[in-house]
Amino acid sequence: MNFFKIKTIWTNAELIPLKLCIATAYILIGAYFHDFFCNHYIPIAILFFIMLIWSVYLWLTKIKNTKKE
């Protein structure tokens, strides 16, 4: 399982999509417990999936670039 042992360096700007992805996941979880978030469930879910795809893409490109070096 060498995949989990790969170390990369992330800048603060590169962590923004990951942090947004995690934040929207918390909001999605909170949507089941609060009426305000239930009204905005679809846009929050769309934002979550966009941030998830973006974060995974950045992570994979960073791993690919570190393997070349």
N, C-alpha and C positions, 0 to 999 in steps of 0.2 A: 504494500500500500504506500508506495512512494509519492502518490498524488497528494496526500495530506501533509507530507514533510517538506513540500516546496515552500520556500520563503520568498515573499515579494515585499517591496516597499511601496506604500501607497501615500500619495499626497492628500492634503485635506480636500482639494477640489475633486479628486477621484473618489473620495468616500461619500460625497454628497448623494449620488444616486442610491448607494447602499443604505445610507441613513434614511432617505426618503422611502425606500422600499420597506424598511423595518417599521418606520412610523406609520405608513399606510396599513401595514398588517395589524398594528395595534388598534388603529381606528376601525378596521374591519371586525376585529374581535369585539371592540366596544359597541359596534353597531347592533349587536344582539341584546344589549343591555340599556340602550338609551334611544329614545324616540327621535331625537334630532339627527343622529347619524343614519337612522333608517331611511330618512327622506333623501339622503345623498349616497346611498349604498352603491349604486351603479357607477357614478363617476369616481368614487374612491376605489372601487375594485379595478376599474380601467387604469387608474393611476398606479395602483399596486403592480399590475401585470406589466405595464410599460417600464416601471422602475426595476422590476425583477429581471426582465430581459436585458435591459441596459446594464445592470450590475453584473450579470453573468457574462455578457459580452466583454465588458471591460476587464473582468477577472481573467477570462480565457485569453484575451489578447496580451495581457500583462504576463501570464504564464508562458505564452508562446514566445514573447520577446525575451524573457529571461533565459529560456532554454537555448536560444540562438547565441547568446553572449557567453 
